[in-house]
Amino acid sequence: MIRGAGALVILFLLLMVIFAGVVAGTAYMAPARLFIPSERVLGVLRGGVVNESENNVLGDCGGSPPLAVPRNERVVQFADGSSLVIVVYNTPVSCTP
């Protein structure tokens, strides 16, 4: 068994690998949700989060071939009257007229 500082280094590296996997998985599954920790920090500085909403929007068809760009819009309203809008664009999808 490894003793002393070597064990702490291995434990630290193992925790970093696990954390990186969780972050990568979260980014792959829901990119807009990566901003939630930042929203909470801003909420503390701005008196708290009053309202938050998330909308999935499919853009207009255009181009040749016709493609639409889906986007995820996240709106956070703070107690001081300010708001934060986060827009994450996804890969274009084909339109059927």
N, C-alpha and C positions, 0 to 999 in steps of 0.2 A: 504494500500500500504506500502511496505517495504521502510524504509528511511535509508540514510547514508551509513555506511560501509557494512551493510548487503546486500543492493542492489548491491553494487560493487562486493561483493564476489559471489553472485548468478549470476551476469552477467559474471564474469570471468569463473566460472564453466561451464556455458552454452556455452561460446565461446570455451572452452577447449573440451567439448563433441562434438561440431560441427566440430572442427579441427581434432579430432581423427577420426571421421566418414569419413571425406574427405580423410585423409591419408589412412585409411583402405580400402576405396573404390578404391583409386588410386592404392594401392598395389595389390588389387585383379584383377583389370582390366588390368594393364600394369606395371609389376614389373620393367622392364628396364627403364621406364620413371621416376622412383623415383630418379635416379641418375642425372637428368638434373640440379637441383640446385647445386649439387657438381661440375658438369662440368662447370657451369658458374663461380663459384668461382675460380676454377683452371684456367679457361680462363683469368680471370682478372690478376691472378698472372703470367701467361705465355704469355701475349701479345695478348690474344683474341683467339677465336675459328675460325679456317680457314675452316674446313670441318667436316661434321658429316654424318655418314651413319648408317643404321640399316638393318640387314639381318635376315631373319628367315631361319634356316637350319634344315633339318631333318637328323639325324645321320644314320649311317649304321645299317642294321638289324643284330642282333646277339643274341645268347643265346637260351635257350629252355624254353618256347616258344619264337619264334623270336620277338624281340621288338626293336623299334627305339626310340631314345631320341631326341625330338625336342629341339632346343635351339634358343635363340634370342641373336644375337651378335650386339653390338653397338660400333662403332669406332668413336672417336673424335680426330681430329688432331688440334694441337695448333700452334700458329704463331712462336714459338721458335723451331719448328721441332719435339717436343715430341708428343706422342699420348697416348690415354687412351682407352683400350679395356675392355668392360663390357660384360660378358657372363652370361645369365640367363638360366638355364636348366629347362625344363618343365617335366611333368610326362610322363613316357614312353607310347608309343602307339604300338599296334600290327601291324606287317608288313604282307602284302599279297604278296607272291612271284609271 
